[in-house]
Amino acid sequence: MTSALARRWQAAAAPAITPATDGSPPPLSYAQERMWFLEQYAPGTATYHMWLPLRVAGAVDVPALRAALDALAARHDSLRMRFPATVDGKPVLDVAAPGAVPLDLLRAEGEAEARDALARAVAVPFDLAAGPLFRAALVALGPDDHVLCLTMHHIVSDGWSTEVILAELGALYDAALAGRPAGLPALPIGYGDWARWQRALGSTGRDLDYWRERLAGLPALQLPTDRPHPPEQTSSGAVHTFRLDAGLCGALAAVGRAGGATPFMVLLAGFQALLGWHAGQDDFGVGVPVSGRGQPQAEGLVGLFVNTVVLRADLAGDPSFADLVGRVREAAIDAFAHQELPFERLVGELKVTRDVRRPPVFQVSFAVQNYAKAPASRLGALTVAPFDVAPATTRHELALYLHHEGTGWSAPSRTTPTSSTRPRWSGCSAGTARCCARSAPHRPRRCPLWTSSSPANGLSCPPTPTAADPARGPGC
């Protein structure tokens, strides 16, 4: 598959990015421009907030933390960006001079109180015009027990950026403690240079032609729900998490190896099969985020680089799971070969008829979040661990995120309020994966999970097995 990808991506090579030298203000990237307009439709909410909460073991030196946060923002221009509007209502980009990053110091009696305090802090709206769009809160649970939460607007950051932030914040914190330079390598470019380069690209015609043809006539996914859609799209949602264990993941990996497919492709095929059965559709789109960092100079930057490609499901003819994996493999290779076209441009070029109740082009997203490293366990000299702070927001009707955890996959799913059967949906997802792994040569729709249940009444599945039959797994 690697050689096939290399051949298909060869034509997509783009010129290197060079830093600006004329002092002119950078433009918004396409993603930032769309994010700005989306924020105007949902002001005062946390829909487009990102937060990174960490339980910190050990005494925290607050002055060193402040110095590290300030140095991080000084290093990355995106963390100092703000987006005022012109008199005719169009956004422009302004990069503030380096200064102090807001750091709120809070106290809490126990985890529940800390979680509530940080949920409130995360939900405080950002002012895109005035900034800053990056802030921190430190909750003291005890002298050697804290929770640090970094919050930023999505217009200045993305998932990959959080790895960069954690690694550099740790180095800067240690340096501040020791009173020495951090020794971080100079950044070759800034985010503004990348945005300028993106705007100047003139080689997206090939990609645009591909996506116009690939997505022509794409129908919306009509998942059955237990409540009607609200009159306008809402960001309210809820999270439910399930797990695919090591044995199941190994079986799915074997299915992929047999067809030259990656775990991402196998998992997406199972997800498409489940969505198609629930909706009674053979044709629909699933949004898949891609890093958007195809240029080496962008890898160490903080900013909104992530792009979205739409993988069109093809379940026509009731294919076997192995055949469906093959279809997903080919669709994914082609889509990733045309991933440089910003989704924001695609939406405009497709002239999609907008439904204010639903997202455009695709309604469901799927992501395998395997950034370069495992979750951080150190922040410089401090030991850290994840801390759950989850305001219930979602940008799609259903979003499935898969995190590899060494012995399996953790799968948090976010849904809108129109789906109240989230635990049953999660059981369906795990059960579908088991059926597909065991019966790859057979058709997913013949799986006992589905033949014994009807999608007509919403996201329903057979009951999970009892203790007397534990080997079947959820819904199998």
C-alpha positions in Angstrom: 0.0 0.0 0.0 2.9 2.3 0.7 4.0 2.3 -2.9 0.5 3.0 -4.1 0.2 5.9 -1.8 3.6 7.3 -2.9 2.5 7.1 -6.6 -0.8 8.8 -5.9 0.7 11.5 -3.7 3.6 12.3 -5.9 1.7 14.7 -8.0 0.5 16.6 -4.9 4.0 17.8 -3.9 3.9 21.5 -3.0 6.7 24.1 -2.8 8.4 24.7 0.5 7.1 27.4 2.9 9.3 30.5 3.3 8.9 33.0 6.2 7.6 36.4 5.2 10.1 39.3 5.3 8.0 42.3 4.3 6.2 42.7 7.7 2.7 42.5 6.1 -0.1 41.0 8.3 -0.8 37.3 7.5 -4.2 36.3 6.2 -6.6 33.9 7.9 -6.2 30.3 6.8 -9.2 28.8 5.1 -10.0 26.8 8.3 -9.7 29.9 10.5 -12.0 31.9 8.2 -14.7 29.2 8.4 -14.2 28.8 12.1 -14.7 32.6 12.5 -18.0 32.5 10.6 -19.1 29.4 12.6 -18.4 31.2 15.8 -20.7 34.1 14.7 -23.5 31.6 14.4 -22.9 30.2 17.9 -21.5 33.0 20.0 -21.1 32.6 23.8 -20.8 28.8 23.7 -17.9 26.3 24.2 -18.6 24.5 20.9 -15.3 25.4 19.4 -13.2 25.4 22.6 -10.4 23.0 23.2 -9.2 22.0 26.6 -6.3 20.0 28.0 -6.8 19.1 31.7 -4.0 17.3 33.5 -3.7 16.0 37.1 -0.3 17.2 38.3 1.5 15.3 41.1 4.1 17.4 43.0 4.5 20.9 44.1 3.9 23.4 41.3 6.1 26.5 41.2 3.5 29.1 40.0 6.0 31.8 38.9 7.8 29.2 36.8 4.5 28.1 35.3 3.6 31.6 34.5 6.9 32.2 32.8 6.6 29.0 30.8 3.1 29.9 29.6 4.2 33.3 28.6 7.3 31.9 26.7 5.1 29.4 24.9 2.8 32.1 23.6 5.7 34.3 22.7 7.2 31.4 20.6 4.0 30.5 18.7 2.2 33.4 16.9 -1.0 31.5 16.7 -1.4 31.7 20.5 -1.4 35.5 20.3 -3.8 35.8 17.4 -7.1 37.7 17.6 -9.7 38.2 14.9 -11.4 41.6 14.7 -13.8 42.4 11.9 -13.7 45.2 9.4 -16.5 47.7 9.0 -18.1 45.5 6.3 -18.1 42.5 8.7 -15.1 40.5 7.4 -12.5 39.0 9.7 -8.9 40.1 9.7 -6.0 38.6 11.6 -4.0 40.5 14.2 -1.0 39.1 16.1 -0.6 40.7 19.5 2.8 41.4 21.0 4.1 38.8 23.5 2.6 39.3 27.0 1.1 37.5 29.9 -1.1 34.4 29.4 -4.1 34.5 31.8 -3.6 32.0 34.6 -6.4 31.6 37.1 -5.5 30.1 40.5 -8.3 28.2 42.1 -8.8 25.9 45.1 -11.1 22.9 45.4 -12.1 20.3 48.1 -11.9 17.1 46.1 -12.1 15.9 42.5 -15.8 16.6 42.0 -15.4 20.3 43.0 -12.3 20.6 40.8 -14.1 19.1 37.9 -17.1 21.5 38.3 -14.8 24.5 38.7 -12.9 23.6 35.5 -16.0 22.9 33.6 -17.1 26.4 34.3 -13.7 27.8 33.4 -13.6 25.9 30.1 -17.1 27.2 29.2 -16.2 30.9 29.6 -16.6 32.4 26.1 -13.6 33.7 24.2 -13.8 37.1 22.5 -12.3 36.5 19.1 -11.9 40.1 18.3 -10.1 41.1 21.5 -8.3 37.9 22.6 -6.5 36.3 24.2 -7.6 32.9 22.9 -5.3 30.9 25.1 -5.6 30.7 28.9 -4.9 28.4 31.8 -6.3 27.5 35.2 -4.6 25.8 38.1 -6.7 24.1 40.7 -5.0 23.3 44.0 -6.4 20.1 45.7 -3.5 20.0 48.1 0.1 21.2 48.4 1.4 18.4 46.1 -1.8 17.8 44.1 -3.1 20.1 41.4 -5.1 20.1 38.1 -3.8 22.2 35.3 -6.2 23.0 32.5 -5.2 24.7 29.3 -8.0 26.1 27.3 -7.8 27.6 23.8 -10.2 28.4 20.9 -10.0 25.9 18.1 -9.3 28.8 15.7 -5.7 28.8 17.0 -5.0 25.2 17.8 -5.8 21.5 16.9 -5.3 18.1 18.3 -1.7 17.7 17.0 -0.9 21.1 18.6 -1.6 19.8 22.1 1.4 17.4 21.8 3.6 20.4 20.8 2.2 22.5 23.7 2.8 19.8 26.3 6.3 19.0 25.2 7.4 22.6 25.0 5.6 23.8 28.1 7.4 21.1 30.1 10.8 22.2 28.7 10.0 25.8 29.4 8.8 25.1 32.9 12.0 23.2 33.8 14.1 26.0 32.3 12.3 28.7 34.3 12.8 26.7 37.5 16.5 26.4 36.7 16.9 29.9 35.5 18.4 28.9 32.2 17.3 28.9 28.5 15.0 26.1 27.4 17.2 25.3 24.4 14.2 24.7 22.1 15.1 24.8 18.4 14.1 27.9 16.5 10.9 27.5 14.5 11.5 27.7 10.8 8.2 29.5 10.1 5.1 30.8 12.0 1.5 29.8 11.5 1.0 33.1 9.6 3.6 32.0 7.1 1.8 28.8 6.5 -1.6 30.5 6.1 0.0 32.9 3.5 1.5 29.9 1.7 -1.9 28.0 1.7 -3.6 31.0 0.2 -1.0 31.3 -2.5 -1.3 27.7 -3.6 -2.7 27.4 -7.1 -2.6 23.6 -7.5 -6.0 22.6 -6.0 -7.8 22.3 -9.3 -7.0 18.6 -9.6 -8.3 18.0 -6.0 -11.4 20.1 -6.6 -12.3 18.1 -9.7 -11.8 14.8 -7.8 -14.1 15.9 -4.9 -16.8 17.3 -7.2 -17.0 14.0 -9.0 -16.6 11.9 -5.9 -19.3 13.6 -3.8 -21.8 14.4 -6.6 -25.3 13.5 -5.4 -24.1 12.5 -1.9 -27.3 11.9 0.2 -27.4 13.0 3.9 -27.2 10.2 6.4 -30.6 9.7 8.0 -30.0 7.9 11.3 -33.2 7.1 13.2 -33.5 9.1 16.3 -35.8 9.0 19.3 -36.6 12.7 19.1 -37.0 15.1 16.1 -34.1 17.2 15.1 -34.2 20.7 16.7 -35.2 23.6 14.4 -31.5 24.7 14.3 -28.3 22.7 14.7 -27.2 22.5 18.4 -23.9 22.0 20.0 -25.4 20.2 23.0 -24.4 16.6 23.3 -23.2 13.8 25.6 -20.2 11.4 25.7 -20.3 7.7 26.1 -17.1 5.5 26.1 -16.6 1.8 25.3 -13.6 -0.3 24.7 -12.4 -2.8 22.1 -10.1 -5.2 23.9 -6.7 -6.6 22.7 -8.2 -9.9 21.5 -10.8 -8.2 19.3 -8.2 -5.6 18.0 -5.9 -8.5 17.1 -8.7 -10.2 15.1 -9.5 -7.0 13.3 -5.9 -6.4 12.5 -5.7 -9.9 11.0 -8.7 -9.0 8.7 -6.8 -5.9 7.6 -3.5 -7.7 6.9 -5.4 -10.2 4.7 -6.6 -7.3 2.6 -3.6 -5.0 2.8 -5.6 -2.6 4.9 -4.7 -0.5 8.0 -6.5 -0.7 11.3 -8.1 2.6 10.5 -9.6 1.2 7.3 -10.9 -1.9 9.0 -12.5 0.1 11.9 -14.0 2.6 9.5 -15.5 -0.3 7.4 -17.2 -1.7 10.5 -18.5 1.8 11.5 -19.9 2.3 8.0 -21.6 -1.1 8.1 -23.2 -0.2 11.3 -24.3 3.2 10.2 -25.7 1.8 6.9 -27.7 -0.8 8.8 -29.2 1.7 11.2 -30.1 4.2 8.5 -31.1 1.7 5.9 -28.7 3.4 3.4 -26.0 2.1 1.1 -24.6 5.6 0.3 -23.6 8.3 2.7 -20.5 10.3 3.8 -18.4 10.1 6.9 -16.1 13.0 7.8 -12.5 12.0 8.6 -10.0 14.6 10.0 -6.4 14.6 8.6 -3.5 16.5 10.1 -3.1 19.0 7.3 0.7 19.1 8.1 2.1 17.6 4.9 5.0 20.1 4.9 7.8 19.4 7.3 8.1 23.0 8.5 4.6 22.7 10.0 5.1 19.7 12.2 6.4 21.7 15.2 3.9 24.5 15.1 0.8 25.3 17.1 -2.2 26.2 15.0 -5.3 25.1 13.2 -4.0 22.8 10.5 -6.4 20.0 10.7 -8.5 19.4 7.5 -11.4 17.1 6.8 -11.9 14.6 4.0 -15.2 12.9 3.3 -15.1 9.2 2.7 -18.2 8.1 0.8 -19.6 4.7 2.0 -20.4 2.1 -0.7 -22.5 -0.7 0.8 -24.3 -1.5 -2.5 -24.8 -5.2 -3.2 -24.6 -6.2 0.4 -20.8 -6.9 0.4 -19.0 -9.2 2.7 -17.0 -7.5 5.4 -13.7 -8.4 3.6 -15.0 -6.8 0.4 -16.2 -3.7 2.3 -12.7 -3.3 3.8 -11.4 -3.4 0.3 -13.8 -0.7 -0.9 -12.9 1.5 2.1 -9.2 0.9 1.4 -9.4 2.2 -2.1 -11.6 5.1 -1.2 -9.3 6.1 1.6 -6.1 5.9 -0.5 -7.8 8.1 -3.2 -9.2 10.5 -0.6 -5.9 11.0 1.2 -4.2 11.6 -2.1 -6.5 14.6 -2.5 -6.5 15.8 1.1 -4.8 19.2 0.4 -8.0 20.9 -0.7 -9.4 22.8 2.4 -12.8 21.5 3.4 -13.9 25.1 3.7 -13.3 25.6 0.0 -15.0 22.3 -0.9 -18.2 23.3 0.9 -18.3 26.5 -1.1 -17.5 24.9 -4.4 -20.1 22.2 -4.0 -22.8 24.8 -3.4 -24.4 22.6 -0.8 -28.0 23.3 0.0 -27.8 24.2 3.7 -30.1 22.8 6.3 -29.9 24.8 9.4 -30.7 21.7 11.5 -27.7 19.7 10.3 -24.0 19.9 9.4 -23.2 20.2 5.6 -21.9 17.4 3.4 -21.5 14.8 6.3 -23.4 14.4 9.6 -21.1 11.8 11.3 -17.4 11.9 11.9 -14.8 9.2 12.6 -11.3 9.7 13.9 -8.4 7.5 14.9 -6.4 9.8 17.2 -2.9 8.3 17.0 -0.7 11.4 17.2 3.0 10.9 17.3 3.3 9.9 20.9 1.4 8.2 23.7 -0.4 10.5 26.2 2.1 12.5 28.2 3.0 11.3 31.7 5.5 14.1 32.3 5.3 17.9 32.2 8.9 18.7 32.6 9.9 17.6 36.1 6.2 17.1 37.1 4.3 13.9 36.8 0.9 14.3 35.0 -2.1 12.1 34.1 -5.3 12.8 32.3 -8.2 14.4 34.2 -11.7 14.2 32.9 -13.4 17.6 32.3 -16.0 17.1 29.6 -18.5 19.8 28.9 -21.2 18.1 26.8 -20.7 19.6 23.3 -20.5 18.1 19.9 -20.1 19.5 16.3 -21.8 16.5 14.6 -24.7 14.3 15.1 -22.4 11.4 16.0 -18.6 11.5 16.4 -16.6 8.4 17.1 -13.0 8.9 18.3 -10.6 5.9 18.7 -7.6 6.1 20.9 -5.0 3.3 20.9 -4.0 2.4 24.4 -1.5 -0.4 23.9 -3.8 -3.2 24.8 -6.8 -2.1 22.8 -8.8 0.9 21.6 -10.8 3.3 23.8 -13.7 4.7 21.8 -15.5 7.8 23.2 -18.5 8.7 21.1 -20.3 12.1 21.2 -23.9 12.4 20.2 -26.6 15.0 20.0 -29.6 15.0 22.3 -31.6 13.3 19.6 -30.0 10.0 20.5 -30.8 9.0 24.1 -29.8 5.3 23.6 -26.0 6.0 23.7 -25.0 3.0 25.9 -27.0 0.6 23.5 -25.3 2.3 20.5 -21.9 1.6 22.1 -22.9 -2.0 22.6 -23.9 -2.2 19.0 -20.5 -0.8 17.9 -18.5 -3.3 19.9 -20.8 -6.1 18.9 -20.5 -5.2 15.2 -16.7 -5.2 15.5 -16.8 -8.7 17.0 -19.1 -10.0 14.3 -17.0 -8.5 11.5 -13.8 -9.9 12.9 -15.2 -13.4 13.2 -16.9 -13.5 9.9 -15.0 -11.4 7.4 -15.9 -13.6 4.4 -19.6 -13.1 5.2 -22.0 -10.2 4.9 -22.2 -7.9 8.0 -26.0 -7.7 7.5 -26.2 -11.5 8.2 -24.6 -10.9 11.6 -26.9 -12.2 14.4 -26.6 -8.8 16.1 -28.6 -7.3 13.2 -30.8 -10.1 12.0 -32.4 -10.3 15.5 -32.9 -6.5 15.8 -34.7 -3.8 13.8 -33.3 -0.3 13.2 -36.8 1.1 12.9 -37.1 2.1 16.6 -33.9 4.1 16.8 -30.4 3.0 17.9 -31.5 -0.4 19.3 -29.6 -3.6 19.7 -30.2 -7.0 21.3 -29.6 -7.0 25.0 -26.0 -7.5 26.1 -25.2 -11.1 27.2 -25.8 -12.3 30.7 -23.1 -13.7 33.0 -24.1 -17.2 31.8 -22.9 -16.3 28.3 -20.0 -13.9 28.7 -18.0 -15.1 25.7 -20.4 -13.6 23.1 -19.5 -10.0 24.0 -21.9 -7.1 23.7 -24.6 -7.7 21.3 -23.1 -10.8 19.6 
